[in-house]
Amino acid sequence: MSDKSLVRMFEEVRWQTLRILDGVDEQAARWAPHGLQNTILWHAGHAFIVAESCTMQSLGRTPAYSDSWFSIFSGRELTPQDVPAEGWPVLDSVVTELRNQRDRLVELYRSLTESQLVAQAVHKPQRTVRYMILHGIYDEAAHGGETWLLRKLWEVQKPTAAN
């Protein structure tokens, strides 16, 4: 039997992520306040990469993302200022991937048995599969707060024709 609270937590956090991203235009998605480097677009892509990595690698499966997305959004290889403007995907494509991933991972989480969830994560044997999935959900929730703040800051500081 699957862990219903795990499934529910993922659904709730992903719903919040998608709600925050709803209505964000491309200019807002690529903006970072002075002194910061991460954008709404980066946080959205990072949520996708972390959920995918934590889930699939812990189960010994291949994550479903491109090498370029991993480089841009993992936080391990490139920083946002290292990525040329034309190297970024558009926000709509990231949102589409987040929706598709939500459906795919919910189905996967519902199929996992208790013995699979308490098993050692393949890529981090000191952790369980459940721990790694929850880590990914927690990370997305934390980045959701940063995304929400960036969205609010954009609304009060966005460039106008007079600026």
C-alpha positions as CSV (number, residue, x, y, z in Angstrom):
1,M,0.0,0.0,0.0
2,S,1.3,3.4,-0.9
3,D,2.0,6.2,1.6
4,K,-1.0,8.5,1.1
5,S,0.5,11.3,3.1
6,L,3.5,11.4,0.9
7,V,1.3,11.6,-2.2
8,R,-0.8,14.3,-0.7
9,M,2.2,16.4,0.4
10,F,3.7,16.2,-3.1
11,E,0.3,17.2,-4.7
12,E,-0.1,20.1,-2.3
13,V,3.5,21.5,-2.7
14,R,3.4,21.1,-6.5
15,W,-0.1,22.8,-6.6
16,Q,1.4,25.7,-4.7
17,T,4.4,25.9,-7.1
18,L,2.1,26.0,-10.1
19,R,-0.2,28.5,-8.5
20,I,2.7,30.8,-7.8
21,L,3.9,30.5,-11.4
22,D,0.5,31.1,-12.9
23,G,0.4,34.5,-14.7
24,V,4.2,35.1,-14.5
25,D,5.4,36.6,-17.7
26,E,8.8,35.9,-19.3
27,Q,10.3,39.2,-18.2
28,A,9.3,38.6,-14.6
29,A,10.5,35.0,-14.8
30,R,14.0,36.1,-15.8
31,W,14.4,39.0,-13.4
32,A,16.5,38.9,-10.2
33,P,16.8,41.7,-7.7
34,H,20.1,43.5,-7.4
35,G,22.5,41.3,-5.3
36,L,20.7,38.0,-6.1
37,Q,21.1,35.6,-8.9
38,N,18.2,33.2,-8.9
39,T,15.1,34.0,-10.9
40,I,11.6,32.7,-10.8
41,L,12.5,30.6,-13.9
42,W,15.5,29.1,-12.1
43,H,13.5,28.2,-9.0
44,A,10.8,26.6,-11.2
45,G,13.4,24.5,-13.1
46,H,15.2,23.6,-9.9
47,A,11.9,22.2,-8.5
48,F,11.6,20.0,-11.5
49,I,15.2,18.8,-11.3
50,V,15.3,18.1,-7.6
51,A,12.0,16.2,-7.5
52,E,13.2,14.1,-10.5
53,S,16.6,13.5,-9.1
54,C,15.6,12.7,-5.5
55,T,12.9,10.3,-6.7
56,M,14.4,8.5,-9.6
57,Q,18.0,8.2,-8.4
58,S,16.9,6.9,-5.0
59,L,15.0,4.1,-6.8
60,G,17.9,3.4,-9.2
61,R,16.0,4.7,-12.2
62,T,17.1,7.2,-14.8
63,P,15.8,10.7,-14.2
64,A,13.8,12.3,-17.1
65,Y,15.7,15.5,-17.9
66,S,18.2,16.7,-20.3
67,D,21.9,17.3,-19.5
68,S,21.4,21.0,-20.3
69,W,18.5,21.3,-17.9
70,F,20.5,19.6,-15.2
71,S,23.4,22.0,-15.8
72,I,21.2,25.0,-15.6
73,F,18.8,24.1,-12.8
74,S,20.6,21.7,-10.5
75,G,22.6,24.3,-8.6
76,R,25.7,22.1,-9.0
77,E,27.2,23.0,-12.3
78,L,26.2,26.5,-13.5
79,T,25.0,29.6,-11.8
80,P,22.3,31.7,-13.5
81,Q,24.8,34.3,-14.6
82,D,26.8,31.5,-16.4
83,V,23.9,30.7,-18.7
84,P,23.5,32.9,-21.8
85,A,20.0,34.4,-22.3
86,E,19.4,32.1,-25.3
87,G,20.4,29.0,-23.2
88,W,17.3,29.3,-20.9
89,P,14.1,27.5,-21.7
90,V,10.9,29.6,-21.7
91,L,8.9,29.5,-18.5
92,D,5.9,27.9,-20.2
93,S,7.9,24.9,-21.1
94,V,9.1,24.5,-17.5
95,V,5.6,24.8,-16.3
96,T,4.4,22.2,-18.8
97,E,7.2,19.9,-17.5
98,L,6.2,20.5,-13.9
99,R,2.6,19.5,-14.7
100,N,3.6,16.4,-16.6
101,Q,6.0,15.4,-13.8
102,R,3.3,15.9,-11.2
103,D,1.1,13.4,-12.9
104,R,3.9,10.9,-13.5
105,L,5.3,11.1,-10.0
106,V,1.9,10.9,-8.3
107,E,1.3,7.7,-10.2
108,L,4.7,6.4,-9.2
109,Y,4.3,7.4,-5.5
110,R,1.0,5.6,-5.4
111,S,2.6,2.5,-6.8
112,L,5.4,2.3,-4.2
113,T,5.1,-0.2,-1.4
114,E,6.1,0.4,2.2
115,S,9.1,-1.9,1.7
116,Q,10.2,0.1,-1.3
117,L,9.9,3.4,0.6
118,V,11.9,2.1,3.6
119,A,14.6,0.6,1.4
120,Q,18.0,2.4,1.1
121,A,18.2,5.0,-1.6
122,V,20.4,3.6,-4.4
123,H,22.5,6.8,-4.7
124,K,22.6,7.6,-1.0
125,P,22.5,4.4,1.0
126,Q,22.5,6.3,4.3
127,R,19.0,7.5,3.4
128,T,15.8,5.8,2.6
129,V,13.8,6.2,-0.6
130,R,11.0,7.9,1.5
131,Y,13.6,10.4,3.0
132,M,14.9,11.3,-0.4
133,I,11.4,11.9,-1.9
134,L,10.5,14.0,1.1
135,H,13.7,15.9,0.8
136,G,12.7,16.8,-2.8
137,I,9.3,17.9,-1.7
138,Y,10.7,20.0,1.1
139,D,13.2,21.6,-1.2
140,E,10.5,22.5,-3.6
141,A,8.4,24.1,-0.8
142,A,11.4,26.2,0.3
143,H,12.0,27.4,-3.2
144,G,8.3,28.1,-3.6
145,G,8.6,30.7,-0.8
146,E,11.6,32.3,-2.6
147,T,9.6,32.3,-5.8
148,W,6.6,33.9,-4.2
149,L,8.8,36.6,-2.7
150,L,10.5,37.3,-6.1
151,R,7.0,37.6,-7.7
152,K,5.9,40.1,-5.0
153,L,9.2,42.1,-5.4
154,W,8.8,42.2,-9.1
155,E,5.3,43.7,-8.8
156,V,6.6,46.5,-6.7
157,Q,9.9,47.1,-8.5
158,K,9.2,46.1,-12.1
159,P,10.5,48.5,-14.7
160,T,8.0,50.9,-16.2
161,A,8.1,53.0,-19.3
162,A,9.2,55.9,-17.1
163,N,12.2,54.0,-15.7
